[in-house]
């Protein structure tokens, strides 16, 4: 992963999304199936990535919900 220094959209791999969220691939895929995780960007037949800012917003939303 590289830092977002130029405000350009950045993609993160499934493995990076797992590291950012501290969740397994299985759990992320379950959330994707139910529409509870940011949409994936297809990169190839069997490869997807996620928009880093969307994953970070998803994480921030989960943090905000814990206070409620």
C-alpha positions as CSV (number, residue, x, y, z in Angstrom):
1,X,0.0,0.0,0.0
2,X,1.2,3.5,-0.7
3,X,0.1,6.7,1.0
4,X,-2.5,8.9,-0.7
5,X,-0.4,12.1,-1.2
6,X,-2.0,13.3,-4.5
7,X,-5.7,12.8,-3.7
8,X,-6.1,10.4,-6.6
9,X,-8.4,7.4,-6.0
10,X,-6.4,4.5,-4.8
11,X,-7.3,0.8,-5.1
12,X,-6.4,-1.7,-2.4
13,X,-6.4,-5.4,-2.9
14,X,-8.6,-7.9,-1.0
15,X,-5.7,-8.7,1.2
16,X,-5.1,-5.1,2.0
17,X,-8.8,-4.6,2.7
18,X,-8.6,-7.5,5.1
19,X,-5.6,-5.9,6.9
20,X,-7.3,-2.5,7.0
21,X,-10.5,-3.9,8.5
22,X,-8.9,-6.7,10.6
23,X,-11.4,-9.2,9.0
24,X,-10.9,-12.4,7.1
25,X,-11.6,-12.7,3.3
26,X,-14.5,-14.9,4.2
27,X,-16.1,-12.2,6.4
28,X,-15.5,-9.5,3.8
29,X,-17.1,-11.7,1.1
30,X,-20.1,-12.2,3.3
31,X,-20.5,-8.5,3.8
32,X,-20.0,-8.0,0.1
33,X,-22.8,-10.5,-0.6
34,X,-25.2,-8.7,1.6
35,X,-24.2,-5.3,0.3
36,X,-22.7,-4.2,3.6
37,X,-19.2,-3.5,2.3
38,X,-18.1,-1.1,-0.5
39,X,-18.4,-2.4,-4.0
40,X,-15.4,-4.1,-5.5
41,X,-13.7,-2.8,-8.7
42,X,-13.2,-5.7,-11.1
43,X,-9.7,-5.9,-12.3
44,X,-9.8,-9.2,-14.1
45,X,-11.6,-12.5,-14.3
46,X,-10.7,-13.5,-10.7
47,X,-9.3,-10.3,-9.3
48,X,-11.0,-7.4,-7.5
49,X,-9.9,-4.3,-5.6
50,X,-11.6,-1.7,-3.5
51,X,-11.4,2.1,-3.5
52,X,-9.3,2.8,-0.4
53,X,-11.2,5.9,0.6
54,X,-14.5,3.9,0.5
55,X,-13.0,1.2,2.8
56,X,-11.7,3.9,5.1
57,X,-15.2,5.6,5.2
58,X,-16.7,2.2,6.0
59,X,-14.3,1.8,8.9
60,X,-15.0,5.3,10.2
61,X,-18.8,4.6,10.0
62,X,-18.3,1.4,12.1
63,X,-16.3,3.4,14.7
64,X,-19.0,6.1,14.8
65,X,-21.7,3.5,15.3
66,X,-20.1,2.1,18.4
67,X,-20.7,5.3,20.3
68,X,-24.5,5.1,19.5
